[in-house]
Every structure is written in C-alpha cells, then in structure tokens.
Amino acid sequence: MFEAKILKFNSEKEAKEEIRKIDVSEEAVQIMAPKGVFRVIKLHNVRNAVGNILKQEMLSLGGECVVSQYTVNCSKPRTDALLFGTVKHYIALIQKMKMQGWVLEKEKELEYKALAAELEEALKESLKV
C-alpha cells in the first residue's frame, strides 16, 4: 500500500536529489541532506581517554561509538573504535574534538586536533562520488 523501500545515499548530492522529490524548500534540502548520509569510521590505537571522549561526544550527538570493554577502566592503554553516524554527526564531532585538550598538556591538545583532521579527511574522501 505504501511501497516501503530502503534507500542508501552515498553522498549528500544523492540525498538532496531524493529530498527534492518530496517537494520541500531548498532550505529544508540543505538542512536535511547531511542527516541522510550515514557512515561508519574505524579508528586504530586510540588512547583510552580519547576513546571515552569519543564515546561521550557521539552519544551526545545521537551517534554511536564502540570501544573496547577495557576502555572505561583503562585496564588496557589503547583501543580501536568504530564510529557510527550521519554526516551531520561527524561535522559536529569534528568541531568538538578541535576544542578538546588542556592548555597545560599541549601534546594532548594536538592529538585531538590531529584526530579531528583525520576524521574530516576520511569523511571528505567517503563523500567523493
């Protein structure tokens, strides 16, 4: 009756094309397109402190982050991480990671900025079609 169909957008361009078919304003198209493109990003060898922050930030944004069971109690020093989110989630996460770090610990501040840069680059690469 409703012809339910699963759609998967590989780019914001694809999402915009389909959203426009619903007869919405161009402003709505621009707002909604980043919400329609989902990505999973894997990170390797992340310090536990960073893994915990990634988890908290992604959850606060409505995304998800999977880290090792040993991350929360730091019984192992590092973890891999899987991030699940839309382009909108990643844009917000990247901005949050750029603001992380402590003035007294410059190397950790740089670590967060480097992570933000890698996430940004991975996201851009994944959206090239």
C-alpha positions as CSV (number, residue, x, y, z in Angstrom):
1,M,0.0,0.0,0.0
2,F,2.8,2.5,0.9
3,E,5.5,0.9,-1.2
4,A,8.1,1.0,1.6
5,K,11.7,1.0,0.2
6,I,15.1,1.2,1.8
7,L,17.3,4.0,0.4
8,K,21.0,4.3,0.9
9,F,22.7,7.6,0.0
10,N,26.4,7.5,-0.9
11,S,26.7,11.3,-1.0
12,E,24.8,14.5,0.0
13,K,24.1,15.0,-3.7
14,E,22.1,11.8,-3.8
15,A,20.3,12.7,-0.6
16,K,19.4,16.1,-2.0
17,E,18.0,14.7,-5.2
18,E,15.7,12.4,-3.3
19,I,14.7,15.0,-0.7
20,R,13.8,17.5,-3.5
21,K,11.3,14.9,-4.9
22,I,9.3,15.3,-1.7
23,D,8.5,19.0,-2.7
24,V,10.3,20.8,0.1
25,S,12.0,24.2,0.2
26,E,15.7,24.4,-0.8
27,E,16.5,25.4,2.8
28,A,15.0,22.1,4.0
29,V,17.0,20.2,1.4
30,Q,20.2,21.8,2.7
31,I,19.3,21.1,6.4
32,M,18.2,17.5,5.8
33,A,20.8,16.2,3.3
34,P,23.6,15.8,5.9
35,K,21.2,13.8,8.1
36,G,20.6,11.3,5.3
37,V,24.2,10.1,4.7
38,F,25.4,7.5,7.2
39,R,29.0,6.5,7.6
40,V,31.0,4.1,9.9
41,I,34.5,5.2,10.5
42,K,37.1,2.9,12.2
43,L,40.0,4.4,14.3
44,H,43.0,2.4,15.4
45,N,45.2,2.6,18.5
46,V,43.2,5.3,20.3
47,R,44.2,6.3,23.9
48,N,41.5,5.3,26.4
49,A,40.9,8.9,27.4
50,V,40.3,9.8,23.8
51,G,38.1,6.8,23.3
52,N,36.0,7.7,26.3
53,I,35.5,11.2,25.0
54,L,34.7,10.0,21.5
55,K,32.0,7.7,23.0
56,Q,30.5,10.5,25.1
57,E,30.5,13.0,22.3
58,M,29.0,10.7,19.7
59,L,26.3,9.7,22.1
60,S,25.5,13.3,23.0
61,L,25.1,14.0,19.2
62,G,22.8,11.0,18.6
63,G,25.5,8.8,17.0
64,E,27.4,5.9,18.5
65,C,30.9,4.8,19.2
66,V,32.1,1.3,20.0
67,V,35.3,1.0,22.1
68,S,36.9,-1.9,23.9
69,Q,35.3,-3.2,27.1
70,Y,38.6,-2.3,28.8
71,T,38.4,1.4,27.9
72,V,36.2,2.6,30.7
73,N,38.5,1.2,33.5
74,C,41.7,1.8,31.5
75,S,43.0,-1.8,32.1
76,K,44.4,-1.7,28.6
77,P,46.0,1.6,27.4
78,R,44.5,1.8,23.9
79,T,41.5,0.7,21.9
80,D,40.3,0.6,18.4
81,A,37.0,2.5,17.9
82,L,34.0,2.3,15.5
83,L,32.1,5.5,15.0
84,F,28.5,5.3,13.6
85,G,26.8,8.5,12.5
86,T,25.5,10.7,9.8
87,V,27.5,13.5,8.1
88,K,25.7,15.9,10.5
89,H,27.0,13.9,13.5
90,Y,30.6,13.9,12.1
91,I,30.6,17.6,11.4
92,A,29.6,18.4,15.0
93,L,32.1,15.8,16.4
94,I,34.9,17.2,14.4
95,Q,34.2,20.7,15.9
96,K,34.0,19.3,19.4
97,M,37.3,17.4,19.0
98,K,39.0,20.5,17.8
99,M,38.1,22.1,21.2
100,Q,39.4,19.3,23.3
101,G,42.7,19.2,25.2
102,W,44.3,21.1,28.0
103,V,46.4,24.2,27.8
104,L,49.0,22.6,30.1
105,E,49.2,19.5,28.0
106,K,49.9,20.8,24.5
107,E,50.7,17.3,23.1
108,K,47.2,16.1,24.1
109,E,45.5,19.1,22.6
110,L,47.4,18.4,19.4
111,E,46.3,14.8,19.5
112,Y,42.6,15.8,19.5
113,K,43.2,18.3,16.6
114,A,45.0,15.6,14.6
115,L,42.1,13.2,15.2
116,A,39.7,15.9,14.1
117,A,41.7,16.5,10.9
118,E,41.8,12.7,10.2
119,L,38.0,12.4,10.7
120,E,37.5,15.4,8.5
121,E,39.7,13.9,5.7
122,A,38.1,10.5,6.0
123,L,34.6,12.0,5.8
124,K,35.5,14.1,2.7
125,E,37.0,11.1,1.0
126,S,34.0,9.0,1.7
127,L,31.7,11.6,0.1
128,K,33.6,11.8,-3.2
129,V,31.4,10.2,-5.8
